[in-house]
């Protein structure tokens, strides 16, 4: 889920490498300001047994969440992406969420 109110950006979801255990993965969020500057922040992990069960793999550590205070963002328009890293690779996906800080 992704929600923006007058004070914060709240994000919760899951991300993983297909066919690789999520146990050693690090999940980060990327905020891209005005298609120029990127800000990266680590997300808090959340156990997601439902993801492992549904996708039939070791993805229990694929869950993430965090809240970000809008007062800490410079003014601008933001796109949002999720970055998953493990010791061998990293994958980045832009999600279909945007927000503005005025």
TIPA-595807 format. One record per residue (C-alpha): residue number from 1; residue in one letter; x, y, z. Coordinates in nm, 2 decimals. Layout:
# residues N
NODE, NUM, A, X, Y, Z .
...
***
This chain:
# residues 102
NODE, 1, X, 0.00, 0.00, 0.00 .
NODE, 2, X, 0.10, 0.36, -0.06 .
NODE, 3, X, -0.06, 0.66, 0.10 .
NODE, 4, X, 0.03, 1.03, 0.12 .
NODE, 5, X, -0.14, 1.27, 0.36 .
NODE, 6, X, -0.05, 1.62, 0.46 .
NODE, 7, X, 0.23, 1.50, 0.69 .
NODE, 8, X, 0.38, 1.17, 0.57 .
NODE, 9, X, 0.44, 0.91, 0.30 .
NODE, 10, X, 0.34, 0.57, 0.42 .
NODE, 11, X, 0.45, 0.26, 0.23 .
NODE, 12, X, 0.40, -0.11, 0.29 .
NODE, 13, X, 0.44, -0.41, 0.05 .
NODE, 14, X, 0.67, -0.68, -0.06 .
NODE, 15, X, 0.95, -0.73, -0.31 .
NODE, 16, X, 1.19, -1.02, -0.39 .
NODE, 17, X, 1.41, -1.18, -0.65 .
NODE, 18, X, 1.23, -1.47, -0.81 .
NODE, 19, X, 1.38, -1.81, -0.73 .
NODE, 20, X, 1.62, -1.65, -0.47 .
NODE, 21, X, 1.56, -1.65, -0.09 .
NODE, 22, X, 1.46, -1.31, 0.04 .
NODE, 23, X, 1.65, -1.38, 0.36 .
NODE, 24, X, 1.97, -1.20, 0.26 .
NODE, 25, X, 1.80, -0.92, 0.05 .
NODE, 26, X, 1.79, -0.56, 0.15 .
NODE, 27, X, 1.49, -0.35, 0.03 .
NODE, 28, X, 1.52, 0.02, -0.02 .
NODE, 29, X, 1.28, 0.29, -0.14 .
NODE, 30, X, 1.39, 0.55, -0.40 .
NODE, 31, X, 1.23, 0.89, -0.43 .
NODE, 32, X, 1.32, 1.06, -0.76 .
NODE, 33, X, 1.27, 1.44, -0.74 .
NODE, 34, X, 1.17, 1.62, -1.06 .
NODE, 35, X, 1.33, 1.34, -1.27 .
NODE, 36, X, 1.68, 1.45, -1.15 .
NODE, 37, X, 1.78, 1.38, -0.79 .
NODE, 38, X, 1.73, 1.05, -0.62 .
NODE, 39, X, 1.70, 0.99, -0.25 .
NODE, 40, X, 1.74, 0.64, -0.12 .
NODE, 41, X, 1.62, 0.51, 0.22 .
NODE, 42, X, 1.62, 0.16, 0.37 .
NODE, 43, X, 1.28, 0.01, 0.44 .
NODE, 44, X, 1.20, -0.18, 0.76 .
NODE, 45, X, 1.15, -0.55, 0.71 .
NODE, 46, X, 0.83, -0.73, 0.78 .
NODE, 47, X, 0.77, -1.11, 0.77 .
NODE, 48, X, 0.53, -1.21, 0.49 .
NODE, 49, X, 0.46, -1.58, 0.51 .
NODE, 50, X, 0.16, -1.52, 0.28 .
NODE, 51, X, 0.41, -1.42, 0.00 .
NODE, 52, X, 0.61, -1.74, 0.05 .
NODE, 53, X, 0.30, -1.95, 0.04 .
NODE, 54, X, 0.15, -1.78, -0.26 .
NODE, 55, X, 0.47, -1.78, -0.47 .
NODE, 56, X, 0.60, -2.11, -0.35 .
NODE, 57, X, 0.94, -2.00, -0.24 .
NODE, 58, X, 1.15, -1.87, 0.05 .
NODE, 59, X, 1.02, -1.51, 0.04 .
NODE, 60, X, 0.91, -1.47, 0.40 .
NODE, 61, X, 1.16, -1.18, 0.45 .
NODE, 62, X, 1.02, -0.99, 0.14 .
NODE, 63, X, 0.79, -0.76, 0.34 .
NODE, 64, X, 0.87, -0.40, 0.40 .
NODE, 65, X, 0.71, -0.08, 0.55 .
NODE, 66, X, 0.81, 0.27, 0.66 .
NODE, 67, X, 0.67, 0.62, 0.71 .
NODE, 68, X, 0.85, 0.93, 0.58 .
NODE, 69, X, 0.79, 1.28, 0.71 .
NODE, 70, X, 0.71, 1.52, 0.43 .
NODE, 71, X, 0.88, 1.80, 0.61 .
NODE, 72, X, 1.21, 1.63, 0.54 .
NODE, 73, X, 1.16, 1.64, 0.16 .
NODE, 74, X, 1.27, 1.94, -0.05 .
NODE, 75, X, 0.98, 2.09, -0.25 .
NODE, 76, X, 0.92, 1.92, -0.58 .
NODE, 77, X, 0.74, 1.63, -0.76 .
NODE, 78, X, 0.85, 1.28, -0.67 .
NODE, 79, X, 0.83, 0.94, -0.84 .
NODE, 80, X, 0.88, 0.63, -0.62 .
NODE, 81, X, 1.08, 0.32, -0.69 .
NODE, 82, X, 1.18, 0.00, -0.49 .
NODE, 83, X, 1.53, -0.14, -0.50 .
NODE, 84, X, 1.61, -0.50, -0.39 .
NODE, 85, X, 1.97, -0.59, -0.34 .
NODE, 86, X, 2.14, -0.91, -0.24 .
NODE, 87, X, 2.51, -1.01, -0.25 .
NODE, 88, X, 2.50, -1.09, -0.62 .
NODE, 89, X, 2.27, -0.84, -0.78 .
NODE, 90, X, 2.02, -0.56, -0.75 .
NODE, 91, X, 1.69, -0.48, -0.92 .
NODE, 92, X, 1.51, -0.15, -0.93 .
NODE, 93, X, 1.14, -0.10, -1.03 .
NODE, 94, X, 0.96, 0.23, -1.06 .
NODE, 95, X, 0.61, 0.19, -0.91 .
NODE, 96, X, 0.31, 0.38, -1.04 .
NODE, 97, X, 0.30, 0.62, -0.74 .
NODE, 98, X, 0.39, 0.99, -0.73 .
NODE, 99, X, 0.35, 1.27, -0.49 .
NODE, 100, X, 0.43, 1.64, -0.46 .
NODE, 101, X, 0.57, 1.85, -0.18 .
NODE, 102, X, 0.49, 2.22, -0.19 .
***
